[in-house]
């Protein structure tokens, strides 16, 4: 089981709680987590990844074990602490401006 923490605007859109629990087949990657998340909550499809390119949308970041993994390939393996459910994968809304 993988735990995912979403920002409040995505929680409201998806109708989820603060933390979502997902079962992932095979190796845990951000791409597989997002596939499972979008399958379970179809209203989130296209909100985290672009429909066409399947790349992370601007102003969203991924954090695993207190490390920003936003620029790693989406098919990179997640740390064992995330894959085992010890730690959650955070999807964070980034803020721009000065």
VENDA-V875725 format. One record per residue. RES is the residue in three letters. SS is DSSP state (H for helix, E for strand, - for the rest). OMEGA is omega in whole degrees, 0 to 359 (NA if undefined). NEAR is the number of other ideal C-beta (glycine too) atoms within 12 Angstrom. Layout:
# VENDA-V875725
res = [RES:RES]
ss = [SS:SS]
omega = [OMEGA:OMEGA]
near = [NEAR:NEAR]
This chain:
# VENDA-V875725
res = [UNK:UNK:UNK:UNK:UNK:UNK:UNK:UNK:UNK:UNK:UNK:UNK:UNK:UNK:UNK:UNK:UNK:UNK:UNK:UNK:UNK:UNK:UNK:UNK:UNK:UNK:UNK:UNK:UNK:UNK:UNK:UNK:UNK:UNK:UNK:UNK:UNK:UNK:UNK:UNK:UNK:UNK:UNK:UNK:UNK:UNK:UNK:UNK:UNK:UNK:UNK:UNK:UNK:UNK:UNK:UNK:UNK:UNK:UNK:UNK:UNK:UNK:UNK:UNK:UNK:UNK:UNK:UNK:UNK:UNK:UNK:UNK:UNK:UNK:UNK:UNK:UNK:UNK:UNK:UNK:UNK:UNK:UNK:UNK:UNK:UNK:UNK:UNK:UNK:UNK:UNK:UNK:UNK:UNK:UNK:UNK:UNK:UNK]
ss = [-:E:E:E:E:-:-:H:H:H:H:H:H:H:-:-:-:-:E:E:E:E:-:-:-:-:-:-:E:H:H:H:H:H:H:H:H:H:H:H:-:H:H:H:-:-:-:-:E:-:-:-:-:-:-:E:-:-:-:E:E:E:E:E:-:-:E:E:-:-:-:-:-:-:-:-:E:-:-:H:H:H:H:-:-:-:-:-:E:E:E:E:E:-:-:-:-:-]
omega = [178:179:180:176:183:174:188:182:177:175:181:181:182:183:182:170:181:180:180:177:183:172:182:175:178:183:181:175:177:181:180:176:180:175:181:179:180:177:181:181:184:179:178:180:180:181:181:177:175:180:186:186:183:178:179:177:176:177:168:181:177:178:177:179:178:180:177:180:186:184:174:176:183:179:175:179:176:177:182:180:177:182:181:180:178:181:177:169:181:168:187:174:180:180:178:177:183:NA]
near = [19:37:30:42:28:35:27:15:18:32:23:16:21:27:14:26:16:18:20:31:20:32:20:29:13:16:18:33:27:40:28:27:44:38:27:28:38:26:19:23:26:15:20:33:22:23:28:39:25:16:13:8:11:19:21:27:25:15:18:29:25:39:27:33:19:14:19:18:28:26:14:20:16:26:19:21:21:38:26:15:18:34:27:17:23:16:23:30:45:32:39:26:24:18:11:9:5:3]
